Amino acid sequence: MFTQILWWTANFAEVLLLARSIQGKFFRRYPSFYFYLGSVLIVSTLRFAVFTFRPGSYPAFFWYTQYFAATVGYAVILEIYSQTFKRYRGVVRIANALLLFILAAVILKIVAGAVSGSGWPPGETMAALERDMRALQSVLLFVIIALLAYYKVPIGRNVIGIVGGYSFYVATSVMALGFGSLPGFGSRPAWRSALPIAYLAALMIWSFALWSYHANPEPGPESKIERDYKYVSEQTRRILSRARSYLKMGGEL
């Protein structure tokens, strides 16, 4: 009964957030984030249909869609990077490349497992994959928060809500998936409710922060992050230039 209440409340909050973004005409401001919300809502609806009409297939279907939701969650990370460092194009390029590299590594891991014969087993294997993906997301979120704090990047209420809500959910997911794999923890009903409760809490944060559009404040004329990025770029170009000269001269400088 409690699980059903959590499920219906979360679906209602997702529909409310999506409807509000369309009504306020600011869903285009955060397309990746609302794509994530829409995807999770569709997955939740499909799970309900499978649980109702094909209950025997539900456990496997749950883990496949849970892994899909974790993958789509990188869209939120990309949204956060693009919004917080929107006016720092160099940082955004690096972030995009990093996210694409991580996704490619995860996909290669899955393909390698399928080719080796392990395939797509549900349960523990899928839970381990999701745990690894959530752990990577937590690292990326930590880097974002650290950069924001160190460089004092100005951000608005909307982005603060997206960062806070998703960081809380990812942190809870890492702990739940980690402790849930230990003997005696995974079978406890209260422990299995940790993720739905955390996701509902994230939805409440997003509902409060994203009820209306709030743009990010304008940064200063030249921020420290831009100066540091230029310095790192110049040093990288110098190292690459020296490396090319070294190779052209046959290893003699």
C-alpha positions, -999 to 999 in steps of 0.1 A, spaced: 0 0 0 28 24 10 47 16 -23 16 23 -43 11 57 -26 47 66 -34 43 55 -70 11 75 -76 24 106 -58 57 105 -79 37 102 -111 14 131 -102 44 153 -93 61 144 -127 29 153 -146 26 185 -126 62 195 -133 59 188 -171 25 205 -173 38 236 -155 69 238 -178 46 238 -208 22 263 -193 50 286 -183 67 281 -217 101 275 -201 105 238 -208 128 248 -237 151 264 -212 160 230 -197 152 205 -224 175 177 -212 161 178 -177 125 176 -189 134 149 -213 146 129 -183 114 136 -164 93 125 -194 113 94 -199 110 84 -162 72 90 -164 69 67 -195 90 40 -179 69 42 -148 37 38 -169 52 8 -188 61 -8 -155 26 -5 -142 13 -21 -174 38 -50 -172 31 -56 -135 -7 -56 -142 -8 -78 -173 26 -97 -172 35 -99 -135 60 -128 -142 80 -106 -165 81 -76 -141 114 -83 -122 135 -85 -154 116 -56 -170 122 -35 -138 160 -39 -139 162 -32 -177 142 0 -173 160 10 -141 193 8 -160 177 28 -188 166 55 -163 201 57 -149 215 62 -184 190 89 -192 201 105 -160 232 117 -177 210 141 -196 204 159 -162 242 160 -157 246 175 -191 219 200 -184 235 211 -152 269 215 -169 255 235 -198 234 257 -175 260 264 -148 288 270 -173 267 283 -201 289 314 -207 321 294 -204 322 276 -237 355 259 -231 343 243 -199 311 231 -216 331 215 -245 352 196 -219 321 185 -200 304 173 -231 335 153 -242 338 138 -207 301 127 -206 303 112 -241 334 93 -231 317 79 -200 287 68 -219 308 52 -246 327 33 -219 295 20 -203 281 9 -237 313 -9 -245 312 -27 -212 277 -39 -219 285 -49 -255 316 -68 -242 295 -86 -217 270 -96 -244 297 -108 -268 314 -128 -241 282 -147 -234 270 -131 -202 243 -112 -221 218 -91 -203 211 -110 -170 187 -92 -147 190 -88 -109 225 -86 -95 243 -78 -127 220 -50 -137 220 -36 -101 258 -36 -103 258 -17 -136 234 9 -122 255 12 -91 285 20 -112 266 45 -133 252 62 -102 287 63 -87 301 81 -118 272 105 -117 280 113 -80 316 120 -90 305 144 -118 280 162 -95 308 166 -69 330 181 -95 302 205 -105 295 216 -70 332 220 -62 338 242 -93 307 263 -85 319 268 -49 356 275 -58 349 299 -87 318 313 -71 298 309 -103 264 327 -100 234 304 -106 197 309 -104 170 292 -84 160 268 -111 195 254 -115 201 252 -78 169 231 -75 180 208 -103 215 203 -88 202 199 -52 174 175 -61 194 152 -84 224 152 -61 203 140 -32 187 113 -53 220 101 -68 237 100 -34 208 80 -19 209 57 -50 246 50 -44 241 42 -8 209 21 -14 225 0 -42 257 -4 -22 240 -15 11 213 -33 -7 238 -57 -22 250 -67 13 235 -99 30 205 -91 51 199 -56 37 184 -62 2 155 -82 14 142 -56 40 111 -38 28 121 -6 44 154 -6 25 137 -12 -8 116 19 -2 146 42 1 149 49 -36 112 58 -42 113 81 -11 145 98 -23 131 103 -58 98 117 -44 119 141 -22 138 152 -54 105 158 -72 94 180 -43 126 200 -45 121 204 -83 85 214 -79 94 242 -55 125 254 -75 110 250 -110 75 263 -105 85 295 -124 115 305 -146 145 322 -129 175 329 -152 210 326 -140 226 359 -128 251 374 -152 288 367 -144 315 393 -142 333 406 -173 361 381 -169 359 354 -143 386 334 -127 374 302 -143 379 318 -178 414 329 -169 423 294 -156 408 278 -187 428 300 -210 460 292 -190 454 254 -191 446 256 -228 478 275 -235 499 251 -215 482 221 -233 489 236 -267 525 242 -258 529 206 -246 513 192 -278 534 215 -299 566 203 -283 555 167 -286 548 172 -324 582 188 -328 599 159 -309 582 134 -332 591 153 -364 628 155 -354 629 117 -348 630 120 -310 659 145 -309 653 179 -293 
